[in-house]
C-alpha cells in the first residue's frame, strides 16, 4: 500500500541571525577639554546577558549549541588625538592571537615598518596602503570596484550621507584588514552613525565575516563627534587573505559553470540548485554562518546559504539581498530576495537542501503572500521591495503550476511518466489556491477513483521499475505543494 505522509513545515533549518545591536558603553573620566571618551561596540545578540557578547544561539535537536566569544577587555582611556590601543583578546575559540607574531596579525611583512609609541609597545600607528577607491552607481546600494561590481547590503540605501561616507571608509579599512580608522576632522560623523553602520557590516555584509564583533571608538562625549575607531579581526591578516583567495576561487569556479546559462532566471535556478546540492546543512562549524563555510567547506547554516546566494548572484550582476526574520516555526532565519527582469522574488536556498534526496522548490522565486504566510521579517529602517509576481516562479516556468484540480491531476500523470523515464526521485506541483490544493488532494486519495495516486503510479510504471509500496505522497498546506516521491527497485 502506498505510504501517505502528511508534512507541515518540512525541512526548515532555522538558524539564529543577528538582530538588534547591543551597545556597551564605558563612562570614562579624566578626558580633555573636548570631554572625549571611548566605548566598546559589541555584536548584536538575542541573549539576555548585557556583559558578554555572543555569536548567535543555534537551535538544534538535541539541545541548542552556541559559539561563545569571550568578553572584550576594557580599553585604556586615551585622547582622540592619540592612537587608540589595540584591545587584546584571549582564548578566542576561533584563533589564539597570543600565538601569532604581532607583525603577522597586523599584516605587516617587515616588523621594522611598525611605528611603536614610546613606553607603550601596544600603541601602534599603522600606515595602510593600497586601499580601493569606490564609486557608487545609479543604484545606491551597488558599489563599483576596479574590474568587478559588488552589491552592498540593501540597508545601505537607508543610510544618511555621513553614514554612507563612513560606510565607504570602513569598507576600505576592512578590505585592507587595517586595525585603525581615523575620521577626517572636516567630516561630521557621530558615534551613533558608527553604531548603525557597524551593525550592517556584522549582520548583512557577506564579505566581512572575519571582523571581530567589537570595536573601540574615540569620540567627544559632549558633541558625540567620532574621531577614530580601532578594529580587531578573528584571524591574522595572512589568514584573511588566504580565505579571500579560497573563497574567490570557489566563486570563480561556480560562476564559470553558471555563466553559460542564457537568462537571469536560469542562472538564479542554477545557483539555487548548486547551493542545495553542494552545501551540507551544519550549525556546528566555526564558519557555518559565512560564505567561506558555504563555498569552500561546503557546510553552512541559513546565514551561510543566504550570503553565498547573494555573493554568487552579485558576481553575475544580479541584484540579491539578504532578509532576516523568523520561519514558520518562529525560529530566527535568514533567506534572500532576488531581482529578475525588474521583479523581486522571495527565495530560500536553505529550504531547498535535499536531505530527502530531492531539491525542494516550494520557496524558489515566490511571492510575499506565499512565503510570508508563515515567515516574518525583522523590523528595518529600509523597507524591502515587494514580491508580487509569479511570472518567474519555478513551478510556473517548469509547467508544474495547476489552476484547477483537473489540471493538477493531468500534470501529475504526465510528470510521473517523465520522471520514471529519467529515473527522477520526485514529482512536485504547485496548486494555484488552497481550494485547488484541497480538491486535488481529495481526488488523489479517493480509493474508488481512476485519479487515485496509486492507480496513476501503477499505470505510469509500465516497465515495472518502481517499488510502488515504497513510494510516498507528501503535501505541504503552507505552500500548496504536492509531492510524489518515487522509489525504484
MIDREN-432785 format. One record per residue (C-alpha): residue number from 0; residue in three letters; x, y, z. Coordinates in Angstrom, 2 decimals, padded with zeros to 5 digits. Example, Ala and Ser with C-alpha at 12.3 -4.5 7.8 and 13.67 -1.06 7.14 Angstrom:
BEGIN
<0 ALA <012.30 -004.50 007.80>>;
<1 SER <013.67 -001.06 007.14>>;
This chain:
BEGIN
<0 UNK <000.00 000.00 000.00>>;
<1 UNK <001.31 003.49 -000.86>>;
<2 UNK <002.63 005.32 002.13>>;
<3 UNK <000.80 008.60 002.67>>;
<4 UNK <002.83 011.14 004.51>>;
<5 UNK <001.43 014.43 005.71>>;
<6 UNK <004.04 017.06 006.10>>;
<7 UNK <003.84 020.51 007.66>>;
<8 UNK <006.63 023.00 007.81>>;
<9 UNK <009.10 020.45 006.37>>;
<10 UNK <012.81 020.93 006.04>>;
<11 UNK <013.27 024.22 007.81>>;
<12 UNK <016.70 024.53 009.28>>;
<13 UNK <016.22 027.64 011.28>>;
<14 UNK <019.21 029.49 012.41>>;
<15 UNK <019.90 032.36 014.64>>;
<16 UNK <020.50 035.54 012.78>>;
<17 UNK <022.00 038.63 014.23>>;
<18 UNK <019.29 041.01 015.44>>;
<19 UNK <019.18 044.26 017.48>>;
<20 UNK <022.59 045.79 018.26>>;
<21 UNK <023.62 045.73 021.91>>;
<22 UNK <025.85 048.66 022.75>>;
<23 UNK <028.12 048.51 025.79>>;
<24 UNK <029.27 052.00 026.80>>;
<25 UNK <032.01 052.77 029.30>>;
<26 UNK <031.87 056.14 031.02>>;
<27 UNK <035.43 057.35 031.11>>;
<28 UNK <036.64 060.18 033.33>>;
<29 UNK <039.68 062.41 033.05>>;
<30 UNK <039.06 063.48 029.44>>;
<31 UNK <040.45 066.59 027.79>>;
<32 UNK <038.65 069.87 027.11>>;
<33 UNK <036.58 068.20 024.40>>;
<34 UNK <035.40 065.72 027.06>>;
<35 UNK <036.27 062.74 024.89>>;
<36 UNK <035.59 059.15 025.79>>;
<37 UNK <035.77 055.61 024.47>>;
<38 UNK <033.32 052.76 024.33>>;
<39 UNK <033.01 049.17 023.27>>;
<40 UNK <030.55 048.27 020.49>>;
<41 UNK <029.56 044.62 020.70>>;
<42 UNK <027.93 042.11 018.41>>;
<43 UNK <024.11 042.24 018.24>>;
<44 UNK <022.83 039.35 020.28>>;
<45 UNK <019.48 037.75 021.11>>;
<46 UNK <020.72 036.59 024.52>>;
<47 UNK <019.71 038.45 027.68>>;
<48 UNK <023.23 038.95 029.02>>;
<49 UNK <024.41 042.53 028.66>>;
<50 UNK <028.03 041.87 029.60>>;
<51 UNK <029.24 039.05 027.37>>;
<52 UNK <028.95 039.25 023.56>>;
<53 UNK <027.81 036.06 021.89>>;
<54 UNK <027.69 034.75 018.41>>;
<55 UNK <024.06 033.80 017.74>>;
<56 UNK <022.44 030.89 019.55>>;
<57 UNK <021.93 027.83 017.38>>;
<58 UNK <018.67 025.91 017.51>>;
<59 UNK <019.20 022.19 017.22>>;
<60 UNK <017.87 018.86 018.37>>;
<61 UNK <019.47 017.65 020.66>>;
<62 UNK <019.63 020.84 022.78>>;
<63 UNK <020.93 024.09 021.24>>;
<64 UNK <024.60 024.76 020.89>>;
<65 UNK <026.28 028.14 020.69>>;
<66 UNK <029.66 029.58 019.90>>;
<67 UNK <030.72 031.95 022.65>>;
<68 UNK <033.07 034.86 022.12>>;
<69 UNK <034.93 035.85 025.33>>;
<70 UNK <034.32 039.31 026.86>>;
<71 UNK <036.33 042.16 025.41>>;
<72 UNK <038.78 043.81 027.80>>;
<73 UNK <038.12 047.36 028.94>>;
<74 UNK <040.09 049.90 026.86>>;
<75 UNK <042.56 052.34 028.35>>;
<76 UNK <041.40 055.97 028.42>>;
<77 UNK <043.06 057.98 025.66>>;
<78 UNK <042.54 061.31 023.99>>;
<79 UNK <041.05 061.38 020.50>>;
<80 UNK <044.32 062.64 019.08>>;
<81 UNK <046.22 059.65 020.46>>;
<82 UNK <046.20 056.35 018.55>>;
<83 UNK <043.73 054.05 020.27>>;
<84 UNK <045.48 050.99 021.75>>;
<85 UNK <044.51 047.60 020.40>>;
<86 UNK <042.24 045.56 022.61>>;
<87 UNK <043.74 042.16 023.25>>;
<88 UNK <041.55 039.10 023.23>>;
<89 UNK <042.36 035.82 024.93>>;
<90 UNK <041.08 032.29 024.43>>;
<91 UNK <039.12 033.15 021.31>>;
<92 UNK <037.51 029.87 020.15>>;
<93 UNK <038.43 030.53 016.53>>;
<94 UNK <042.08 031.51 016.86>>;
<95 UNK <044.68 032.24 019.51>>;
<96 UNK <046.17 035.67 018.84>>;
<97 UNK <048.76 035.14 021.57>>;
<98 UNK <050.50 032.57 019.37>>;
<99 UNK <050.63 034.82 016.32>>;
<100 UNK <053.53 037.25 015.76>>;
<101 UNK <052.35 040.83 016.09>>;
<102 UNK <053.57 041.74 012.63>>;
<103 UNK <051.63 038.85 011.12>>;
<104 UNK <048.46 039.77 012.97>>;
<105 UNK <048.72 043.32 011.69>>;
<106 UNK <049.53 042.13 008.19>>;
<107 UNK <052.89 043.93 008.13>>;
<108 UNK <055.58 042.00 006.27>>;
<109 UNK <058.50 043.84 007.86>>;
<110 UNK <058.29 044.44 011.61>>;
<111 UNK <060.59 047.45 011.23>>;
<112 UNK <057.76 049.24 009.42>>;
<113 UNK <055.66 049.23 012.60>>;
<114 UNK <055.90 052.53 014.46>>;
<115 UNK <055.70 051.89 018.20>>;
<116 UNK <054.80 054.66 020.64>>;
<117 UNK <057.48 055.13 023.33>>;
<118 UNK <056.65 053.41 026.57>>;
<119 UNK <053.62 051.65 025.11>>;
<120 UNK <054.51 048.73 022.83>>;
<121 UNK <050.83 048.07 022.08>>;
<122 UNK <050.10 051.64 020.99>>;
<123 UNK <050.54 051.21 017.27>>;
<124 UNK <050.45 053.67 014.43>>;
<125 UNK <049.67 051.60 011.33>>;
<126 UNK <050.03 053.09 007.87>>;
<127 UNK <047.90 051.30 005.31>>;
<128 UNK <048.38 051.39 001.56>>;
<129 UNK <046.57 050.10 -001.46>>;
<130 UNK <043.03 050.72 -000.25>>;
<131 UNK <040.48 050.61 -003.04>>;
<132 UNK <038.58 053.72 -004.10>>;
<133 UNK <034.94 053.02 -004.71>>;
<134 UNK <032.32 054.77 -006.76>>;
<135 UNK <028.57 054.47 -006.41>>;
<136 UNK <026.46 053.60 -009.43>>;
<137 UNK <022.89 054.68 -010.20>>;
<138 UNK <021.60 052.02 -007.82>>;
<139 UNK <022.62 053.48 -004.48>>;
<140 UNK <023.47 050.15 -002.90>>;
<141 UNK <025.59 048.94 -005.80>>;
<142 UNK <029.31 049.52 -005.47>>;
<143 UNK <031.78 049.52 -008.35>>;
<144 UNK <035.28 048.22 -007.66>>;
<145 UNK <038.01 048.01 -010.25>>;
<146 UNK <037.20 045.06 -012.53>>;
<147 UNK <034.03 043.99 -010.70>>;
<148 UNK <030.76 045.12 -009.15>>;
<149 UNK <029.77 044.33 -005.58>>;
<150 UNK <026.25 044.91 -004.34>>;
<151 UNK <026.18 046.41 -000.89>>;
<152 UNK <023.59 045.28 001.66>>;
<153 UNK <020.15 046.63 000.88>>;
<154 UNK <020.13 048.51 004.20>>;
<155 UNK <022.83 050.78 002.78>>;
<156 UNK <020.12 052.66 000.88>>;
<157 UNK <018.56 053.92 004.13>>;
<158 UNK <021.77 055.43 005.50>>;
<159 UNK <022.28 059.18 005.76>>;
<160 UNK <025.00 060.88 003.74>>;
<161 UNK <027.50 060.92 006.65>>;
<162 UNK <026.73 057.27 007.34>>;
<163 UNK <027.37 056.37 003.70>>;
<164 UNK <030.68 058.25 003.86>>;
<165 UNK <031.60 056.27 006.96>>;
<166 UNK <030.48 053.04 005.29>>;
<167 UNK <032.89 053.64 002.42>>;
<168 UNK <035.79 054.41 004.77>>;
<169 UNK <035.08 051.32 006.86>>;
<170 UNK <034.81 049.26 003.71>>;
<171 UNK <038.28 050.30 002.57>>;
<172 UNK <039.62 049.66 006.06>>;
<173 UNK <038.25 046.12 006.12>>;
<174 UNK <039.38 045.33 002.59>>;
<175 UNK <042.95 046.14 003.63>>;
<176 UNK <042.45 044.42 007.01>>;
<177 UNK <043.67 047.55 008.76>>;
<178 UNK <043.15 047.90 012.51>>;
<179 UNK <042.50 051.62 012.68>>;
<180 UNK <040.32 054.23 011.05>>;
<181 UNK <040.86 057.97 011.53>>;
<182 UNK <037.92 060.24 010.73>>;
<183 UNK <038.91 063.42 008.86>>;
<184 UNK <038.38 066.47 011.03>>;
<185 UNK <036.13 068.14 008.43>>;
<186 UNK <033.65 065.24 008.49>>;
<187 UNK <030.74 065.38 010.90>>;
<188 UNK <030.23 061.73 011.77>>;
<189 UNK <028.88 060.67 015.15>>;
<190 UNK <029.40 057.65 017.34>>;
<191 UNK <025.75 056.77 016.73>>;
<192 UNK <026.45 056.76 012.99>>;
<193 UNK <029.18 054.22 013.65>>;
<194 UNK <026.82 052.00 015.66>>;
<195 UNK <024.36 051.89 012.75>>;
<196 UNK <026.96 051.22 010.06>>;
<197 UNK <028.92 048.65 012.04>>;
<198 UNK <025.74 046.66 012.71>>;
<199 UNK <025.17 046.39 008.94>>;
<200 UNK <028.69 045.07 008.40>>;
<201 UNK <028.25 042.49 011.16>>;
<202 UNK <024.76 041.36 010.19>>;
<203 UNK <024.33 041.94 006.47>>;
<204 UNK <027.65 042.11 004.66>>;
<205 UNK <028.79 038.68 003.37>>;
<206 UNK <032.33 039.83 002.67>>;
<207 UNK <033.45 040.92 006.14>>;
<208 UNK <032.79 037.78 008.17>>;
<209 UNK <036.33 037.92 009.58>>;
<210 UNK <035.54 041.01 011.69>>;
<211 UNK <035.78 040.61 015.44>>;
<212 UNK <032.34 041.66 016.73>>;
<213 UNK <033.51 044.65 018.73>>;
<214 UNK <035.40 047.86 018.14>>;
<215 UNK <036.84 050.66 020.27>>;
<216 UNK <035.72 054.17 019.36>>;
<217 UNK <037.19 057.53 020.34>>;
<218 UNK <034.60 060.31 020.29>>;
<219 UNK <033.53 063.52 022.01>>;
<220 UNK <031.21 062.92 024.92>>;
<221 UNK <029.92 066.47 024.51>>;
<222 UNK <029.22 066.58 020.77>>;
<223 UNK <029.21 062.81 020.01>>;
<224 UNK <031.62 063.53 017.14>>;
<225 UNK <033.58 060.44 016.13>>;
<226 UNK <037.38 060.75 015.88>>;
<227 UNK <038.73 057.26 015.40>>;
<228 UNK <037.92 053.57 015.57>>;
<229 UNK <040.11 050.55 016.32>>;
<230 UNK <039.05 047.20 014.90>>;
<231 UNK <040.09 043.62 015.57>>;
<232 UNK <039.82 040.54 013.39>>;
<233 UNK <039.06 036.91 014.07>>;
<234 UNK <042.12 035.84 012.09>>;
<235 UNK <045.58 037.17 011.29>>;
<236 UNK <045.72 039.19 008.10>>;
<237 UNK <047.63 036.43 006.33>>;
<238 UNK <044.73 034.07 007.10>>;
<239 UNK <042.15 036.62 005.98>>;
<240 UNK <043.99 036.99 002.68>>;
<241 UNK <044.18 033.22 002.25>>;
<242 UNK <040.48 032.86 003.00>>;
<243 UNK <039.63 035.56 000.47>>;
<244 UNK <041.67 033.76 -002.18>>;
<245 UNK <040.00 030.42 -001.50>>;
<246 UNK <036.54 031.98 -001.45>>;
<247 UNK <037.18 033.92 -004.66>>;
<248 UNK <038.45 030.73 -006.32>>;
<249 UNK <035.29 028.85 -005.29>>;
<250 UNK <033.18 031.73 -006.59>>;
<251 UNK <035.02 031.79 -009.93>>;
<252 UNK <034.54 028.04 -010.35>>;
<253 UNK <030.83 028.24 -009.59>>;
<254 UNK <030.26 031.31 -011.74>>;
<255 UNK <032.13 029.83 -014.71>>;
<256 UNK <029.61 026.99 -014.77>>;
<257 UNK <026.57 029.16 -014.18>>;
<258 UNK <027.55 031.93 -016.61>>;
<259 UNK <026.80 029.62 -019.53>>;
<260 UNK <023.09 029.90 -018.71>>;
<261 UNK <021.29 032.22 -021.09>>;
<262 UNK <018.98 034.18 -018.75>>;
<263 UNK <019.00 035.58 -015.23>>;
<264 UNK <016.18 033.16 -014.38>>;
<265 UNK <018.25 030.16 -015.47>>;
<266 UNK <021.26 031.48 -013.58>>;
<267 UNK <019.30 032.01 -010.37>>;
<268 UNK <017.86 028.48 -010.59>>;
<269 UNK <021.37 027.13 -011.20>>;
<270 UNK <022.67 028.95 -008.11>>;
<271 UNK <019.75 027.68 -006.03>>;
<272 UNK <020.30 024.09 -007.16>>;
<273 UNK <024.07 024.24 -006.78>>;
<274 UNK <023.85 025.50 -003.19>>;
<275 UNK <021.17 022.95 -002.38>>;
<276 UNK <023.29 020.08 -003.69>>;
<277 UNK <026.79 021.09 -002.64>>;
<278 UNK <026.23 022.51 000.85>>;
<279 UNK <025.56 020.28 003.82>>;
<280 UNK <023.47 021.99 006.46>>;
<281 UNK <025.65 022.41 009.55>>;
<282 UNK <025.37 024.52 012.68>>;
<283 UNK <028.48 023.30 014.41>>;
<284 UNK <031.41 024.54 012.34>>;
<285 UNK <033.08 027.87 013.10>>;
<286 UNK <032.38 029.05 009.55>>;
<287 UNK <028.78 027.87 009.24>>;
<288 UNK <027.49 031.45 009.19>>;
<289 UNK <029.65 032.80 006.38>>;
<290 UNK <030.50 032.41 002.72>>;
<291 UNK <033.76 030.63 003.44>>;
<292 UNK <031.89 027.83 005.19>>;
<293 UNK <029.31 027.65 002.42>>;
<294 UNK <031.51 027.92 -000.67>>;
<295 UNK <034.85 026.48 000.49>>;
<296 UNK <033.98 023.99 003.23>>;
<297 UNK <030.55 023.16 001.81>>;
<298 UNK <028.97 023.29 005.29>>;
<299 UNK <026.72 026.13 006.40>>;
<300 UNK <023.56 027.19 008.17>>;
<301 UNK <020.90 029.53 006.80>>;
<302 UNK <023.16 032.55 007.13>>;
<303 UNK <025.89 030.85 005.12>>;
<304 UNK <023.38 029.78 002.46>>;
<305 UNK <021.91 033.26 002.10>>;
<306 UNK <025.27 035.05 002.00>>;
<307 UNK <026.55 032.57 -000.60>>;
<308 UNK <023.42 033.04 -002.71>>;
<309 UNK <023.85 036.82 -002.61>>;
<310 UNK <027.55 036.60 -003.44>>;
<311 UNK <027.05 034.37 -006.48>>;
<312 UNK <024.13 036.43 -007.79>>;
<313 UNK <026.14 039.63 -007.38>>;
<314 UNK <029.11 038.17 -009.24>>;
<315 UNK <026.76 037.63 -012.18>>;
<316 UNK <025.37 041.16 -011.94>>;
<317 UNK <022.06 040.05 -010.44>>;
<318 UNK <020.60 042.04 -007.56>>;
<319 UNK <020.08 039.91 -004.47>>;
<320 UNK <019.63 040.89 -000.84>>;
<321 UNK <019.52 039.04 002.46>>;
<322 UNK <016.39 039.07 004.61>>;
<323 UNK <016.38 038.35 008.35>>;
<324 UNK <013.36 037.25 010.33>>;
<325 UNK <011.74 034.04 011.52>>;
<326 UNK <010.36 030.98 009.74>>;
<327 UNK <007.01 029.24 010.19>>;
<328 UNK <008.29 027.68 013.41>>;
<329 UNK <009.07 031.11 014.83>>;
<330 UNK <012.82 030.45 014.78>>;
<331 UNK <015.33 033.13 013.65>>;
<332 UNK <016.12 032.61 010.00>>;
<333 UNK <017.80 034.26 007.01>>;
<334 UNK <016.90 033.97 003.32>>;
<335 UNK <017.03 036.11 000.16>>;
<336 UNK <015.17 038.25 -002.30>>;
<337 UNK <016.35 038.46 -005.90>>;
<338 UNK <015.54 040.73 -008.83>>;
<339 UNK <014.77 039.05 -012.17>>;
<340 UNK <013.66 041.20 -015.08>>;
<341 UNK <012.72 044.08 -012.79>>;
<342 UNK <010.52 041.95 -010.49>>;
<343 UNK <011.57 040.92 -006.99>>;
<344 UNK <011.06 037.36 -005.70>>;
<345 UNK <011.42 035.62 -002.35>>;
<346 UNK <013.82 032.68 -002.36>>;
<347 UNK <015.11 030.40 000.40>>;
<348 UNK <018.06 028.20 -000.60>>;
<349 UNK <018.26 026.61 002.85>>;
<350 UNK <014.79 025.17 002.34>>;
<351 UNK <015.94 023.64 -000.94>>;
<352 UNK <018.57 021.46 000.73>>;
<353 UNK <017.79 017.93 -000.50>>;
<354 UNK <018.28 015.85 002.64>>;
<355 UNK <015.39 013.72 001.39>>;
<356 UNK <017.07 013.04 -001.94>>;
<357 UNK <015.39 015.78 -003.97>>;
<358 UNK <015.50 019.58 -004.06>>;
<359 UNK <012.56 021.46 -002.58>>;
<360 UNK <011.37 024.34 -004.77>>;
<361 UNK <008.49 025.48 -002.52>>;
<362 UNK <010.23 028.79 -001.78>>;
<363 UNK <012.08 029.19 -005.05>>;
<364 UNK <011.15 032.55 -006.63>>;
<365 UNK <007.84 033.00 -004.88>>;
<366 UNK <005.75 035.94 -003.68>>;
<367 UNK <005.43 037.75 -000.36>>;
<368 UNK <001.93 036.34 000.03>>;
<369 UNK <003.15 032.74 -000.18>>;
<370 UNK <006.37 032.99 001.81>>;
<371 UNK <005.18 035.49 004.41>>;
<372 UNK <002.10 033.43 005.23>>;
<373 UNK <004.47 031.67 007.60>>;
<374 UNK <007.65 033.75 007.70>>;
<375 UNK <008.03 037.10 009.44>>;
<376 UNK <010.52 039.82 008.54>>;
<377 UNK <012.53 041.74 011.11>>;
<378 UNK <011.76 045.42 011.55>>;
<379 UNK <014.07 047.56 009.48>>;
<380 UNK <014.50 051.19 008.53>>;
<381 UNK <014.80 050.16 004.88>>;
<382 UNK <011.50 048.74 003.59>>;
<383 UNK <012.24 045.75 001.42>>;
<384 UNK <010.96 045.52 -002.19>>;
<385 UNK <007.57 043.94 -002.79>>;
<386 UNK <007.46 040.46 -004.31>>;
<387 UNK <004.14 040.08 -006.13>>;
<388 UNK <004.96 038.45 -009.48>>;
<389 UNK <004.65 034.72 -010.19>>;
<390 UNK <005.96 035.03 -013.75>>;
<391 UNK <009.38 033.57 -012.90>>;
<392 UNK <008.24 031.24 -010.15>>;
<393 UNK <009.99 027.87 -010.52>>;
<394 UNK <006.77 025.84 -010.74>>;
<395 UNK <005.20 028.25 -013.21>>;
<396 UNK <008.23 028.29 -015.51>>;
<397 UNK <008.58 024.50 -015.27>>;
<398 UNK <004.98 023.70 -016.23>>;
<399 UNK <004.24 022.44 -012.72>>;
<400 UNK <001.60 025.04 -011.79>>;
<401 UNK <-002.06 023.96 -011.69>>;
<402 UNK <-005.04 026.32 -011.61>>;
<403 UNK <-007.67 023.56 -011.36>>;
<404 UNK <-007.93 020.05 -009.90>>;
<405 UNK <-008.17 018.52 -013.38>>;
<406 UNK <-005.04 020.36 -014.48>>;
<407 UNK <-003.18 019.22 -011.35>>;
<408 UNK <-004.06 015.55 -011.91>>;
<409 UNK <-003.11 015.82 -015.58>>;
<410 UNK <000.30 017.35 -014.74>>;
<411 UNK <000.95 014.64 -012.15>>;
<412 UNK <000.15 011.87 -014.65>>;
<413 UNK <002.45 013.34 -017.28>>;
<414 UNK <005.34 014.18 -014.94>>;
<415 UNK <005.35 010.78 -013.23>>;
<416 UNK <005.82 009.11 -016.61>>;
<417 UNK <008.66 011.51 -017.43>>;
<418 UNK <010.23 011.01 -014.02>>;
<419 UNK <010.25 007.22 -014.40>>;
<420 UNK <011.87 007.52 -017.82>>;
<421 UNK <014.60 009.73 -016.33>>;
<422 UNK <014.70 007.83 -013.04>>;
<423 UNK <013.99 011.06 -011.18>>;
<424 UNK <013.17 010.84 -007.50>>;
<425 UNK <010.29 013.26 -007.11>>;
<426 UNK <007.41 014.93 -008.91>>;
<427 UNK <006.36 018.27 -007.42>>;
<428 UNK <003.49 020.55 -008.42>>;
<429 UNK <002.18 023.84 -007.09>>;
<430 UNK <-001.56 024.45 -006.77>>;
<431 UNK <-002.72 027.98 -007.50>>;
<432 UNK <-005.05 028.23 -004.50>>;
<433 UNK <-005.89 026.45 -001.26>>;
<434 UNK <-009.07 025.12 -002.89>>;
<435 UNK <-007.21 023.64 -005.84>>;
<436 UNK <-004.77 022.06 -003.40>>;
<437 UNK <-007.53 020.58 -001.21>>;
<438 UNK <-009.57 019.29 -004.18>>;
<439 UNK <-006.51 017.73 -005.80>>;
<440 UNK <-005.53 016.01 -002.57>>;
<441 UNK <-009.04 014.61 -002.19>>;
<442 UNK <-009.01 013.23 -005.75>>;
<443 UNK <-005.58 011.64 -005.37>>;
<444 UNK <-006.59 009.88 -002.17>>;
<445 UNK <-010.05 008.68 -003.26>>;
<446 UNK <-009.72 004.91 -003.45>>;
<447 UNK <-012.54 004.30 -005.92>>;
<448 UNK <-011.31 006.88 -008.44>>;
<449 UNK <-009.12 006.45 -011.50>>;
<450 UNK <-007.36 009.60 -010.30>>;
<451 UNK <-006.16 007.74 -007.21>>;
<452 UNK <-002.43 008.28 -006.83>>;
<453 UNK <-001.71 004.52 -006.56>>;
<454 UNK <-003.55 003.95 -009.82>>;
<455 UNK <-001.71 006.80 -011.51>>;
<456 UNK <001.69 005.49 -010.42>>;
<457 UNK <000.90 001.91 -011.34>>;
<458 UNK <-000.34 002.85 -014.81>>;
<459 UNK <002.71 005.05 -015.42>>;
<460 UNK <005.12 002.29 -014.38>>;
<461 UNK <004.62 000.13 -017.47>>;
<462 UNK <008.12 -001.31 -017.21>>;
<463 UNK <007.78 -002.27 -013.56>>;
<464 UNK <010.76 -000.18 -012.42>>;
<465 UNK <009.12 001.15 -009.24>>;
<466 UNK <008.68 -000.33 -005.81>>;
<467 UNK <005.17 001.12 -005.61>>;
<468 UNK <004.63 000.18 -001.97>>;
<469 UNK <007.68 002.28 -001.00>>;
<470 UNK <006.66 005.38 -002.95>>;
<471 UNK <005.49 008.34 -000.87>>;
<472 UNK <002.89 011.05 -001.17>>;
<473 UNK <003.70 014.31 000.60>>;
<474 UNK <001.77 017.53 000.97>>;
<475 UNK <002.55 020.95 002.37>>;
<476 UNK <-000.54 023.01 003.12>>;
<477 UNK <001.61 026.07 003.88>>;
<478 UNK <002.89 026.21 000.32>>;
<479 UNK <000.08 024.38 -001.58>>;
<480 UNK <002.68 021.97 -002.98>>;
<481 UNK <002.05 018.27 -003.59>>;
<482 UNK <004.98 015.88 -003.98>>;
<483 UNK <005.14 012.26 -005.10>>;
<484 UNK <008.45 010.64 -004.12>>;
<485 UNK <009.29 007.63 -006.28>>;
<486 UNK <011.15 004.56 -005.06>>;
<487 UNK <012.89 002.30 -007.58>>;
<488 UNK <013.54 -001.42 -007.27>>;
